[in-house]
Amino acid sequence: MTAAQPPRVRRPRGAAESLATIVLGFESLVAVLAGLAIYGLKALPASIAPWWGIVAGAVLAVLMVATTRVLRFRWGIVLGWVLQVIVALGAFLVPSLAIVALIFGAMYGYATIKGAALDKRNASLAAAPHE
């Protein structure tokens, strides 16, 4: 018989990481749907097969989910912003994606900026001597 192993201690996550993970997770679903819209509307140039829209949406969704694992690093937050720009560039193919990019870009901006402010405040409260 093996001895019971103690439960694994989870790494503490900051507010910026948690909020940005939620936004990118939901946006990954929208990326797949955007890829399907690009395919269905045949929005790609005639020289590119329409099924590449599905591939692009799926790849973007996988990148968004993978990015959620590295948001604890500064470069992970920047990578999330790069993905927001890629979604915004999709508006050249399907103009309604501009609305999606605006909404999710605003949510990601709020998550990273306000989350960082909350993390800073929580760190200062934790460092303050308790009475």
N, C-alpha and C positions, 0 to 999 in steps of 0.2 A: 504494500500500500504506500501511496505517496502522501507526504504531509501536505496539509492545506497551505497553499501559498497565500501570503498576505495580498489584499487587493492592491492593484496598481494605482499609484498616485497620479492623478491627472495634472498636467501642466497648467498653471494658471493662465488664463487668456484675458487680454485686455478688452475693453469695450470696442475699440476700433477694429480689432481683429474679429470679434464676434459679430458686430454689425455688418462689416464688409463681407464676411462669409455668408451671411443671410442674403444680402443683396445679390452677390454673384451666384449663389445657388439658385435663386429664383430666376435670375436673368439667363442662366444656362437653359432653362426650359423655354424661355422666349427666343433664345438663339436658334434652337431646333425648329420652333414654329416659324421663325423668320426664314430659315433655310427652305422650309416647305413652301412658304409663300413665294420666295424667289423662283423655286422650281415650278410651282403651279401657274404663276404669272408669266413664266418664260421671260424673266427680266434680264437675263444675261445676254450679252451680245451673241449674234447668230453663230459666230465661230466657236463658241463654247457651248458644250452640251448642257441642257437644262439641269440634268441630275447633279451637276457640280454645285448647284445651289444647296442641295441636301447635304452634300459632303462638307461644304463650307460651314453650314449651320451646325453640323455635328462636331466638326473639329473645333469650332469656336466654343461650343458647349463643353467639350472635354477640357479645353484650355481653361475655361472659367472654373470648372470644378477642380482642376489641378491647382489653379492659383489659390484656391481657398486653403490649401495646405501650406502655403508659404507666406501668408499674409502677416505672420509674426515678424517678418523681416521688412525693412524699408523698401527694398527692391520688389517685394511682393505687392505692396501697395501701389508702387509705380506700374508694375505689370498689370494690375487691375485697371489703372487709368488707360494704359495702352489698349486694353480690350474694350474699354468704353469708346475710345476713338474709332476702333475697327467697327463697332456697332453703328456709330454715327456715319461712317463712310458707306455703310449699307444703304443709307438714304439716297445715294446716287442711283441705286438700282430700284428700290421701292421707296418712294417719298414718305410713306407713312412710318417708315422706320425712324425718321427724324423725331417723331413724337416719342417713340420707344426710347431712343437714345437720350432725349431730353429728360424723360421721367427717371430712367435708371441712372443716368449720369448725375442727376440731382440727388437721388437717393444714395448713390455711392459717395458723392461728395460730402453729404451730410454725415454718412456713416464714418468716413475716415477723419473728417475735420472735427466733428463734435465728439466722436469716439476718442480721438487723441486728447482733446481737452478734458474729457472725463477721466482718462487714464492718468493725465498729469495731476488733476485734482485728487484722485484717489491715492496716488503715490505721495503727494504732499500730506494728505491726511494720515496715511500710514506711517510717515516719518515723524510726524508731530508727536511730542511726548504726551502720553495720556495722563490725565489727572485723577 
